[in-house]
Amino acid sequence: MSHAPSLPRTQSLTRAITLLRAAAANHGGASTAALARAAGLPVATAARLLATLSDAGFVERTATDEGWVLGGDLVRLARDADPHITLVNRARPLMERLAETAGESAMLAVPRVPVGVEVLLQVDAPRLLGATNWVGRTFPLHASASGKVALAELSDAELAAWISREGLERYTDRTITKPGDLCAELATVRRRRYAELADELEEGLAAIAAAVRTPGGALAAMIGVSGPSFRLTRRRRAELVPHILDAASALGADQPTR
């Protein structure tokens, strides 16, 4: 949200922010000239700003000294400002116990506005064959357990709008691709208080996820388990549901009311 629109902005700071964003978009490093072009600045101006940002530790030279990357001090500031750091710290021991109990990967995700899911933490069991690491990756909501939990929060009108916008892409023969079938699936999720996935995103992948709610009932996160479907059979998933619901309830009790 913009504040005090009539208040003049500091042009040099705006330019520095533009350079930082350009540097962030070039993970392998970019030269002063390349960053200047990306930011729409004269090379001399970009060089002065990069030197100042370097003094603050917000950018630094690559190992070969041929380009600029984001600096360690900026990364540390961003990490300390992570709004989910408290949630992750509280969830970690629960996740570790859940992964040990299940013998599979335990995951913590949060809903994203307007409709989305981001995996914040994954704790893997000591198995050679397990789930892909989903931290920071995107995935289709209608073909994921956490995604179904998020979609179950929508009203009928909101869900219809989401389907119209995003579509229901088919990934396997088990993927839900009909709006009516998805509505029925989400009704089951609301009734059971957890969602399941079995070979819908990828053959051989299964998962279960439950909602983590604040004391006021708002959806704060999703916690669940994923692994190969030959291990996470229907019977095994049913055995794990109480453990997942207990972990979700324990984590939810620590969340602020909103």
NUVOZA-199711 format. One record per residue (C-alpha): x, y, z. Coordinates in nm, 4 decimals. Example, Ala and Ser with C-alpha at 12.3 -4.5 7.8 and 13.67 -1.06 7.14 Angstrom:
% residues 2
east|north|up
1.2300|-0.4500|0.7800
1.3670|-0.1060|0.7140
This chain:
% residues 258
east|north|up
0.0000|0.0000|0.0000
0.1311|0.3452|-0.0916
0.1652|0.6013|0.1876
0.1610|0.9839|0.1692
0.1309|1.0057|-0.2125
0.2021|1.3798|-0.2064
0.5347|1.3367|-0.0261
0.8370|1.3585|-0.2623
1.0406|1.0396|-0.3040
1.4196|1.0101|-0.2867
1.5245|0.9416|-0.6446
1.8609|0.7892|-0.5588
1.6956|0.5373|-0.3249
1.4419|0.4470|-0.5917
1.7269|0.3875|-0.8357
1.9136|0.1751|-0.5814
1.6053|-0.0410|-0.5275
1.5727|-0.0861|-0.9030
1.9357|-0.2023|-0.9175
1.8808|-0.4486|-0.6328
1.5842|-0.5973|-0.8135
1.7887|-0.6255|-1.1320
2.0678|-0.8001|-0.9397
1.8159|-1.0398|-0.7821
1.6913|-1.1358|-1.1281
2.0441|-1.2365|-1.2356
2.1344|-1.5213|-1.0008
2.4728|-1.5858|-1.1586
2.5777|-1.2236|-1.1355
2.5579|-0.9326|-1.3779
2.8030|-0.6638|-1.4795
2.7621|-0.2968|-1.3917
2.6695|-0.2229|-1.7530
2.4101|-0.5009|-1.7645
2.2500|-0.3859|-1.4398
2.2510|-0.0260|-1.5634
2.0651|-0.1331|-1.8778
1.8145|-0.3387|-1.6801
1.7499|-0.0475|-1.4444
1.7438|0.2140|-1.7193
2.0324|0.4099|-1.5663
2.3554|0.5603|-1.6988
2.6500|0.3297|-1.6299
2.8250|0.5950|-1.4172
2.5151|0.6370|-1.1986
2.4764|0.2614|-1.1590
2.8455|0.2278|-1.0677
2.8164|0.4875|-0.7897
2.5034|0.3282|-0.6495
2.6523|-0.0213|-0.6623
2.9626|0.1005|-0.4789
2.7414|0.2485|-0.2048
2.5321|-0.0689|-0.1833
2.8520|-0.2731|-0.1671
2.9760|-0.0666|0.1294
2.6519|-0.1620|0.3098
2.6882|-0.5306|0.2186
2.3715|-0.5195|0.0061
2.5568|-0.6261|-0.3108
2.8900|-0.7962|-0.3584
3.1191|-0.9037|-0.6376
3.1005|-1.2567|-0.7736
3.3879|-1.4945|-0.7082
3.5367|-1.4129|-1.0491
3.4912|-1.0376|-0.9852
3.3057|-1.0106|-1.3151
2.9622|-0.9156|-1.1864
2.7365|-0.8241|-0.8980
2.5052|-1.0389|-0.6853
2.2938|-0.9644|-0.3805
2.5074|-0.9278|-0.0694
2.5061|-1.1368|0.2444
2.3886|-0.8531|0.4693
2.0786|-0.7976|0.2565
2.0016|-1.1695|0.2548
2.0346|-1.1815|0.6341
1.8017|-0.8835|0.6729
1.5437|-1.0503|0.4503
1.5733|-1.3774|0.6430
1.5278|-1.2017|0.9765
1.2218|-1.0233|0.8386
1.0575|-1.3481|0.7214
0.6972|-1.3225|0.8487
0.6783|-1.7015|0.8754
0.9958|-1.7580|1.0775
0.8028|-1.8025|1.4041
0.5581|-2.0438|1.2402
0.8424|-2.2508|1.0942
1.0277|-2.2635|1.4255
0.7155|-2.3764|1.6110
0.6301|-2.6296|1.3450
0.9718|-2.7911|1.3089
0.9570|-3.0272|1.6122
0.6018|-3.1288|1.5175
0.7150|-3.1919|1.1626
1.0124|-3.3970|1.2752
0.7898|-3.6182|1.4892
0.5369|-3.6515|1.2082
0.8051|-3.7511|0.9571
0.9398|-4.0082|1.2023
0.5936|-4.1501|1.2709
0.4969|-4.1631|0.9038
0.8341|-4.2705|0.7718
0.7686|-4.0168|0.4938
0.8236|-3.6484|0.4176
0.6315|-3.4016|0.6338
0.5530|-3.0592|0.4885
0.4337|-2.7220|0.6151
0.2687|-2.4809|0.3713
0.0866|-2.1483|0.3963
-0.1934|-2.0010|0.1849
-0.1087|-1.7172|-0.0511
-0.3358|-1.4309|-0.1577
-0.5497|-1.4365|-0.3609
-0.5425|-1.8155|-0.4023
-0.2204|-2.0087|-0.3739
0.0062|-2.2225|-0.1573
0.3728|-2.1958|-0.0643
0.5672|-2.4763|0.1044
0.7825|-2.3317|0.3825
0.9345|-2.6413|0.5389
0.9897|-3.0036|0.4451
1.1323|-3.2650|0.6802
1.2285|-3.5895|0.5097
1.2395|-3.9367|0.6599
1.5636|-4.1366|0.6171
1.4520|-4.3266|0.3060
1.6267|-4.3596|-0.0278
1.3014|-4.3173|-0.2197
1.0942|-4.0179|-0.1105
0.9177|-3.7045|-0.2218
1.0633|-3.4179|-0.4222
1.1613|-3.1156|-0.2136
0.8688|-2.8751|-0.2642
0.9994|-2.5790|-0.0628
0.9539|-2.2648|-0.2707
0.8093|-2.4530|-0.5688
0.4683|-2.3961|-0.7223
0.2189|-2.6727|-0.7973
-0.1404|-2.6972|-0.9220
-0.3882|-2.6555|-0.6390
-0.6477|-2.8994|-0.7724
-0.3818|-3.1717|-0.7954
-0.2248|-3.1351|-0.4509
-0.3397|-3.2108|-0.0981
-0.2427|-2.8692|0.0433
-0.3972|-2.7022|-0.2588
-0.7280|-2.8758|-0.1992
-0.7249|-2.7507|0.1593
-0.6763|-2.3962|0.0291
-0.9477|-2.4313|-0.2355
-1.1895|-2.5675|0.0243
-1.1824|-2.2237|0.1879
-1.3417|-2.0602|-0.1182
-1.7093|-1.9884|-0.1632
-1.8883|-2.1392|-0.4637
-1.8574|-1.8107|-0.6527
-1.4892|-1.7734|-0.5665
-1.4183|-2.1321|-0.6704
-1.6012|-2.0861|-1.0015
-1.3981|-1.7716|-1.0707
-1.0745|-1.9530|-0.9850
-1.1579|-2.2448|-1.2155
-1.2477|-2.0031|-1.4956
-0.9165|-1.8221|-1.4493
-0.6805|-2.1136|-1.3871
-0.8506|-2.4132|-1.5469
-0.8224|-2.7747|-1.4343
-0.5267|-2.9156|-1.6232
-0.4906|-3.2918|-1.6477
-0.1627|-3.4413|-1.5216
-0.2581|-3.8083|-1.4921
-0.5668|-4.0222|-1.5467
-0.6562|-3.9552|-1.1813
-0.6425|-3.5739|-1.1996
-0.9710|-3.3985|-1.1225
-1.0595|-3.2038|-1.4362
-1.4372|-3.1498|-1.4023
-1.5666|-2.8574|-1.1905
-1.8444|-3.0708|-1.0446
-1.5986|-3.3391|-0.9354
-1.3746|-3.0777|-0.7745
-1.6703|-2.9267|-0.5862
-1.7592|-3.2728|-0.4535
-1.3969|-3.3363|-0.3535
-1.3761|-3.0059|-0.1656
-1.7021|-3.0809|0.0172
-1.5367|-3.4028|0.1372
-1.2301|-3.2044|0.2466
-1.4481|-2.9700|0.4545
-1.6333|-3.2601|0.6147
-1.3239|-3.4664|0.6952
-1.0976|-3.1686|0.7801
-0.8184|-3.3079|0.5634
-0.7403|-3.3646|0.1947
-0.5872|-3.6594|0.0131
-0.3925|-3.7006|-0.3076
-0.3263|-4.0277|-0.4879
-0.1599|-4.0363|-0.8309
-0.3330|-3.7111|-0.9347
-0.0293|-3.4889|-0.9896
0.2146|-3.7631|-1.0785
0.1833|-4.1393|-1.0977
0.3244|-4.2844|-0.7789
0.2822|-3.9744|-0.5604
0.0430|-3.9651|-0.2634
-0.0157|-3.7091|0.0101
-0.2411|-3.6034|0.2959
-0.2801|-3.2490|0.4313
-0.4840|-3.0896|0.7077
-0.5660|-2.7278|0.7859
-0.3860|-2.5437|1.0641
-0.6338|-2.2924|1.2008
-0.6021|-2.0034|1.4421
-0.8168|-2.0113|1.7574
-1.0528|-1.7825|1.5635
-1.0914|-2.0386|1.2854
-0.8869|-1.8687|1.0098
-0.6677|-2.0835|0.7875
-0.3084|-2.0208|0.8950
-0.1224|-2.3086|0.7292
-0.1399|-2.6660|0.6072
0.0543|-2.9559|0.7507
0.0806|-3.2978|0.5923
0.2733|-3.5962|0.4656
0.3731|-3.7048|0.1158
0.5523|-4.0028|-0.0318
0.5303|-4.2854|-0.2863
0.1772|-4.4173|-0.3272
0.2914|-4.7777|-0.2974
0.3807|-4.6964|0.0649
0.1136|-4.4334|0.1300
-0.1718|-4.6682|0.0448
-0.5318|-4.5839|0.1302
-0.5000|-4.7899|0.4486
-0.1710|-4.6274|0.5492
-0.3107|-4.2810|0.4829
-0.6067|-4.3590|0.7066
-0.3657|-4.4663|0.9820
-0.1749|-4.1390|0.9559
-0.4758|-3.9039|0.9498
-0.5104|-3.8830|1.3327
-0.1410|-3.7973|1.3682
-0.1658|-3.5246|1.1042
-0.4822|-3.3780|1.2574
-0.3189|-3.3801|1.6022
-0.0109|-3.1986|1.4674
-0.2320|-2.9447|1.2910
-0.4330|-2.8826|1.6071
-0.1196|-2.8442|1.8189
0.0302|-2.5932|1.5771
-0.2991|-2.4084|1.5400
-0.3289|-2.3591|1.9159
-0.0102|-2.1475|1.8990
-0.1360|-1.9177|1.6247
-0.2625|-1.5665|1.6940
-0.6339|-1.5076|1.6527
-0.7221|-1.3087|1.3410
